[in-house]
Amino acid sequence: MNTVDVVFLMAKPVLKNLGLEIWDIVFEKEGANWFLRIYLDKNGSPVTIDDCEMVSNYVSKRLDKEDPIKHSYFLEVSSPGLGRKLRKKEHFLKMLGEQISLKLYSPLGGKKQFFGILRDFKNGNIKLETQDEMLSIPLSACSHVKLDDDLDLV
């Protein structure tokens, strides 16, 4: 089992009791340091600093006790925030009908960036309704996909 799976299994019980869910867990190296990032979501209300602190304390104690990660790392717990990344099937299904943006590795019709409404996600394909057309784009062709929920801030 990889680090992300171990942490998910550790955190899941306490999250359910707090009315929280894991949006994503990322374990990645940046420069010389490793970061374990847990992104929380809460249905119906925003994730609070208190939520993040409770989860951080719980997970930190469990990680210290069980010691599944053999090298040093920094633990960060937060909400996915505005412009949250969509990486998993569950993310796409939860955000159907929402405005998203995506960037492709290679151009499609001369463009690498698209904006539109997420209409469906099936078999690894994103169905995106743009102003001009309906597109079906494989997730594997995307360098990143994110929720475009900060448009009203501009």
HUJO-V151421 format. One record per helix or strand. SS is the DSSP state (@ for helix, = for strand). FROM is the first residue (numbers start at 1). TO is the last residue. If there is no record, write none. Layout:
SS&FROM&TO / SS&FROM&TO
This chain:
@&3&18 / =&21&30 / =&33&41 / @&49&66 / =&74&79 / =&85&85 / @&89&94 / =&99&108 / =&111&122 / =&125&129 / =&134&138 / @&139&141 / =&142&147 / @&151&153
